[in-house]
Amino acid sequence: MSIKPKHLILNLLSVADQPIAAQQLIGICKLFSITANNARVTLARLTADEMVETSGRGRYQLGPKASTLAEDLSHWRDVESQLCAWQGDWIGVFIGALGRTDRTGLRRRTRVLQLAGFEPLEPSLWLRPNNLHGGVASLRQRLHHLGLEPQARVMRLDDFSALEQQQAIELWDVQALSHRYQQETAEMDDWMNSSSELSAEEGARQSFLLGDRVLRNIVFDPLLPEQMIDVKLRATYIATMVEYDRVGNTFFETMYRRLNAEA
């Protein structure tokens, strides 16, 4: 699997407790066949775009324009703490008054809505279960913070007919979602069971490839209520990722120490 240097560097910095030295970032990039020159050019471009910034000589951390990325990735371990009981109602986002000719804006809008667990009931109306603490007001604020246009109307919806309620419930492929929980939980367990045989380089590389995929899936998880999905599978999935992350980090810590000593 090919990893782009921008994606790798931003993800490394987003989960770091402290700034990372350029030589350490370049060394990790080499594990994914990214040349030192490519890594340096990427760092320069990210710095110019204010996605990263220097912190001391030759050390980098996320910049001000990466705050959304940092927020997306910062609460994945306790993401289920956002949940409250679902009463069968919905949060809707009406976007019928928004333009559709700006492809970049349209992609950004779609990403924001999917990040918050919404799916389209029709092109102009996106839904998600109203099962998050804070309800409409809190989610409206988060959507706008993530970049949804202020003209979008965020509202609570209720009193669907039985047919409409079923159509709304079926917006999410629950079977595929449950299968992914089980499959990726098994993949993480299998990797952890054999990880002691890996070198630091291979352990860091492998743990990133699978962990990056799982982390993205957790961040974009719609957090459906128990009336719609087996929440125990999701809880096990997230708990397994917490342990997987701990094991993977031991390889990265070894690599960072080694690269620091070589600098």
C-alpha angles and dihedrals in degrees: 000000000000116000119199114228093231092055093045096047094046092049093048091051094043093061097037120112091210139013116294124225117245091238090055092051091047091049092052090047089057089062087066095046092258110144122234090243092052090049092050093048090049092051090050092050093046089050092050089050090049091239089122133018137194120258109189124333113333095345127118139203134170115291130224094270092057094062092108091053091049091050092048091055102035102078104036094114093060098028092128090062086078091068129102133173116295118230096189096265129120144221112228132196115202112202100166092116093053123095123253101193096083101082094189091051091046092053091048092050092049092048092050092050093047091046088058092048100257126147127188117258085182130349094273099038126061123186143195131170114271093238103119125104111257094030122212098345095053095044092046089055092048093048092052091046089053091053108271111150114260089232090069112104115228114193147154115256127198143152096060116170116251089259093048091047091053092047089053093049091051093057088091122064094228094175092056091045093051091047090053091052091053097041097048092042088056091047091053093047092049092049094048091049091057100032095098089071094058129097118238090255096050093040092054093046096047095043091054095049096054095031093052091055094047093045092053090050092052092048091051095040110129091220094225119196125255090258088067107033144018099266092189090067090053093048091051090047093054094043090052090051090053090057092041089053091051092052093044092050091059089064092048092048089053091049093048091051092048094048091046090053091050094050 
